[in-house]
Each structure stands twice: as structure tokens, then as C-alpha cells.
Amino acid sequence: MPQRLEVTCINKSDRQNPHERILSIGGARTGTRWKFRQIDAIGYIESKRFEFFVNQGGRTVNVVVAVSRLGRKYLKTVADGEQPDNLLSLPECP
């Protein structure tokens, strides 16, 4: 069974653009900070090593791997009607 980690921050290639590409995701578990590059997080999801989620106003929203129309894999949250994506609206990771 995959370990579940809450994503509480991200790093993007352009912090001012709410729709720009995610470079890494991060959070903390039992007091220890963690941070993974997007490519590694995608691999962890696909291999079922980890599941990632965002806590948005008391609701848990899962992070999934999506594929762009150009065939590039990226991370996003399950569609819940929020714009921008819950993941993209998280603060910058240290």
C-alpha cells in the first residue's frame, strides 16, 4: 500500500504565473520536511510508492499524473472545479 503524503508547498518555473509548470512538490511528515522533483513524484505515483494529496479547506484532494496534449506528464489535483488547480495555488517551498 502506498504511503500518503500531504503536499503543502510547490516550486514553479514562474512563481507569478498561476498556471506555470511545477518543478517540485513538498511537505512535512512527523516533523521532517520532504521535497521531490516533479519527475520523481510522477515516478512514485506510477510505481505506487507514494500517494500525494492536498488539504483544501478541510477537503482532501488527490494529486494525480496527467498527460498534456503534447504527451508530457505533469502533476495536478483531481478536478474539483477550483481554478487555478489546488496544487498550483500552494505557497512556495523553502
N, C-alpha and C positions, 0 to 999 in steps of 0.2 A: 504494500500500500504506500502511495507517495506521501511524503512529508508535506504538510501545508504551511506556507509562509505568507504572512501579510506584507504586501508592498505598501510602504508609507512614503517613498520618495522615488524620483527618477532623475536621470540626466538626459537632456535632449541636445541635439546638434545646434538648435537655435532656441534659447530659453524664452525669447519674447514671442515666438510664434506658437500658438496653442495647438497647431496641427503638425508640427515638425517631428522628425524622426527621433525615436527613443534610442539612446546609446546604452543605457544601463538602468537597472531597477535595484532598489534596496529596501532595507527594513531592519528590524531588530527582533531577536528571539532570545528569551531568557537573559536579557541584558547584553547580549552580544550582537553587534551590528554586522550585517552581511550586505554584500553588493555583488551583482552578477552583470556581466555584459549581456546585451540583448541576445547575441548569438548563443551564449551559454545557457541563458534562461530558456530559450526555444528548445535547445537540446534536452534540457532537464524535463521540460513538459512532455516532449515527444517520447522520451525514454521512461516516463512516469516515475522519475526520481523525486521530483517536486511538483506540487500544485501551488499556484500563486493566486492570491485574491486581494481585493481592495475593499476596505470597510468604508462605505459611503453613507453617512447619516444613519448608522445602525444597521444598514443592509450590507450583506456580503455579496460582492460581485466577482465572479471568477475571471482570471486572466487567461486568455486563450491565444493560440497561434493562428494567425490569419495569413492569407497569401494575396499579395497585390495583383492587379491585372497584368503586371509585368513579370509575375512569378516570384517576387521577392517575399520572404517570410518576415512577419513582424508581430509584435505583441499588441493586444488590445483587450478590453474587457468585453464580456458578453453584452450584447445590445440590450440596453435598458432605457433608451430614449434620452439619455443625458448627452448634451453637447457642450464642450468637447468631451470626448471619451473620458471616463472616470480616471483612467490611468494617466492620461495626458495632463490632467488638472492637478496632479500631486506636486508638492514642493520639490525643490532641487535637493539632491542628495549631497552630503558633505564630501 
